[in-house]
Amino acid sequence: MKVAIASDHGGIHIRAEIIALMQEMGIEYEDFGCECSNSVDYPDYAIPVAEKVASGEFDRGILICGTGIGMSISANKVRGIRCALVHDVFSAKATREHNDSNILAMGERVIGPGLAREIAKTWLTTDFEGGRHLNRITKITDYEKK
């Protein structure tokens, strides 16, 4: 698995935690920034990661900002992206099993580093169930083709 990860200024600490987690898990990743604590625009980081995932260059993406909301909205504008904003472990598992989410968004001002690591680990290790859920994902991808 190859993961693209990025944050804006509001997510740099959690991003560092998730990068450490992926290193521990032996997951290949590329860090798309940001490298500052000054205010930056989240679409400048979310959209490039989403485009890399949508193109197939990366299997999945992880985006972090203050709330995760701006990142998830931005990423979901890219055709082929199913970005889920998650702040609990149950939803992390469900969005992989049922929605085949390909980008995870989290908010650093909403959750702490320990929970963020647990959410990311669950999301990274959970497979899509397919079955009845595949029909629903197909409806989304068919709509995107219009």
C-alpha positions in Angstrom: 0.0 0.0 0.0 1.2 3.5 -0.9 -0.3 6.4 1.0 -0.2 10.2 0.3 -0.4 12.4 3.5 -0.8 16.1 4.0 -2.0 18.7 6.4 -2.5 22.4 6.7 -1.1 24.4 9.6 -3.8 23.1 11.9 -2.8 19.4 11.5 1.0 19.3 11.6 1.3 17.5 14.9 -1.2 14.7 14.1 0.4 14.3 10.7 3.7 13.7 12.4 2.1 11.0 14.6 0.5 9.3 11.6 3.8 9.4 9.6 5.5 7.7 12.6 2.7 5.1 12.7 3.1 4.3 9.0 6.9 4.0 9.5 6.2 1.5 12.3 3.8 -0.4 10.1 6.1 -0.5 7.2 3.7 1.4 5.0 5.1 3.3 2.0 4.1 7.0 2.1 4.9 10.4 0.7 4.4 13.5 2.8 2.9 16.5 0.9 3.3 19.0 3.7 2.8 21.6 5.0 5.9 22.4 6.9 4.8 25.6 8.7 2.7 26.7 11.6 1.6 29.9 9.7 -1.9 29.9 8.2 -2.1 28.2 4.8 -5.1 27.2 2.6 -6.2 23.6 3.1 -7.3 23.1 -0.6 -3.7 23.7 -1.6 -2.8 20.4 0.2 -6.1 18.4 -0.1 -6.6 18.7 -3.8 -3.1 17.5 -4.9 -3.3 14.5 -2.5 -6.8 13.7 -3.8 -5.6 13.9 -7.4 -2.7 11.5 -6.7 -5.1 9.0 -5.1 -7.7 9.4 -7.9 -5.0 8.9 -10.6 -3.9 5.6 -8.9 -0.4 6.9 -8.1 -1.3 6.3 -4.5 -3.7 3.7 -3.0 -5.0 5.9 -0.3 -4.6 9.4 1.3 -4.7 10.9 4.7 -5.5 14.6 5.3 -5.5 16.5 8.5 -6.5 20.1 9.3 -8.0 21.7 12.4 -11.4 20.1 12.1 -10.9 17.8 9.0 -13.9 19.5 7.4 -12.1 21.7 4.9 -9.8 18.9 3.9 -12.7 16.5 3.3 -14.8 19.0 1.4 -11.8 19.8 -0.8 -10.8 16.2 -1.4 -14.4 15.1 -2.3 -14.4 17.6 -5.2 -12.0 15.4 -7.0 -13.7 12.7 -9.2 -13.1 9.2 -7.8 -12.5 10.3 -4.2 -14.4 9.0 -1.3 -13.0 11.0 1.6 -14.4 10.2 5.0 -14.1 12.6 7.9 -13.6 10.4 10.9 -13.1 11.0 14.6 -13.8 7.6 16.1 -12.6 4.0 15.5 -16.0 2.5 14.7 -16.5 5.0 11.8 -12.9 4.4 10.6 -13.6 0.7 10.3 -17.1 1.2 8.8 -16.0 3.6 6.1 -13.5 1.2 4.8 -15.7 -1.9 5.0 -18.9 -0.3 3.7 -17.8 2.8 1.7 -14.4 1.8 0.4 -13.1 5.3 1.4 -9.8 6.1 -0.2 -9.0 9.2 1.8 -9.2 9.6 5.6 -9.7 13.1 7.0 -9.2 14.0 10.7 -9.2 17.2 12.8 -6.3 17.9 15.1 -8.4 20.3 17.2 -11.1 17.6 17.6 -9.1 14.5 18.6 -5.7 13.8 20.2 -2.7 12.0 18.9 -3.4 8.6 20.5 -6.9 8.4 19.1 -5.7 9.7 15.7 -3.2 6.8 15.6 -5.8 4.3 16.5 -8.2 5.6 13.9 -5.5 5.6 11.2 -4.3 2.1 12.1 -7.8 0.8 11.9 -8.5 2.6 8.6 -5.2 1.4 7.1 -5.7 -2.2 8.0 -9.4 -2.6 7.2 -10.5 -4.0 3.8 -13.6 -3.2 1.8 -16.2 -5.9 2.3 -17.7 -5.6 -1.2 -20.9 -7.6 -1.6 -24.0 -5.5 -1.1 -21.8 -2.4 -0.5 -20.3 -2.7 -4.0 -23.6 -1.8 -5.6 -23.7 1.4 -3.6 -20.2 2.4 -4.5 -20.9 1.6 -8.2 -23.9 4.0 -8.1 -21.6 6.8 -6.9 -18.9 6.1 -9.5 -21.6 5.8 -12.3 -22.9 9.2 -11.2 -19.4 10.7 -11.4 -19.2 9.7 -15.0 -22.1 11.9 -16.0 
